[in-house]
Amino acid sequence: MAIEDLDGVIRAVLPDPHHASTFRLRWDRWSHDVIDPLTRVYGEKADALVLRLLDLALAAAARRPTDLRTLDEARLLTPDWLQ
C-alpha cells in the first residue's frame, strides 16, 4: 500500500526534521511486517487499518519525550544494551 504524501503526513505530526526522518526510516523498515499480513487477511480492506496504524504510531511518536527518543537512538547504536 502506498500512502500518498507520506512525508507530508509525518511532518504534519512531527515537525522536527530529525524526528520525522527517524520515524520514516522506522516505518519503511518495520511497517511491512504488519501491512503484508493484514493485506493477506483483509485484502483491500487492510488499507483503512494501515492508515489507522500509521495514525496511532505517529501519535505515540509525537508524545514520546525527547530524552526517551535520545535513549532509543543510543540503544540502536549499542545493540547489546540489554544483556
C-alpha positions in Angstrom: 0.0 0.0 0.0 1.4 3.4 -1.0 0.4 6.3 1.3 0.0 9.5 -0.7 2.5 12.1 0.5 3.7 10.0 3.5 6.5 12.5 4.2 3.9 15.3 4.4 1.7 13.3 6.7 4.6 12.6 9.0 5.9 16.2 9.0 2.4 17.4 9.9 2.6 15.5 13.2 6.3 15.5 13.7 7.6 18.9 12.7 11.2 18.3 13.9 13.1 17.1 10.8 15.2 14.6 12.7 12.3 13.1 14.5 10.3 12.9 11.2 13.1 11.3 9.3 13.8 8.8 12.1 10.1 7.9 12.1 10.1 7.5 8.3 13.1 5.2 8.4 11.5 3.0 11.1 8.2 3.0 9.2 10.0 1.9 6.0 11.8 -0.8 7.9 9.1 -2.3 10.0 5.7 -1.4 8.5 5.7 -4.3 6.1 5.8 -6.8 9.0 2.2 -5.6 9.7 1.0 -4.4 6.3 1.7 -7.7 4.4 -0.2 -10.0 6.8 -3.1 -7.5 7.1 -3.3 -7.4 3.3 -3.2 -11.2 3.0 -6.1 -11.5 5.5 -8.2 -8.4 4.7 -7.3 -7.6 1.1 -8.2 -4.1 0.1 -9.9 -3.5 3.4 -6.5 -3.5 5.0 -5.8 0.0 3.7 -8.0 1.6 6.4 -6.3 -0.5 9.1 -2.9 0.6 7.9 -3.9 4.2 7.9 -5.2 3.8 11.4 -1.9 2.1 12.4 0.0 5.0 11.0 -2.1 7.5 12.9 -1.6 5.6 16.2 2.2 5.2 15.6 2.6 8.9 14.8 0.6 9.9 17.8 2.7 7.7 20.0 5.9 9.1 18.4 4.7 12.7 19.0 4.1 12.0 22.7 7.4 10.3 23.3 9.6 12.7 25.3 12.9 13.9 23.8 15.0 12.2 26.5 13.5 8.8 25.7 13.9 9.3 21.9 17.6 10.0 22.6 17.8 6.9 24.7 16.2 4.9 21.8 18.8 6.1 19.4 21.7 5.3 21.8 20.3 1.8 22.2 20.2 1.4 18.5 24.0 2.1 18.5 24.5 -0.4 21.3 22.5 -3.5 20.4 23.8 -5.4 23.5 22.5 -2.8 26.0 20.0 -5.2 27.4 22.5 -8.0 28.1 
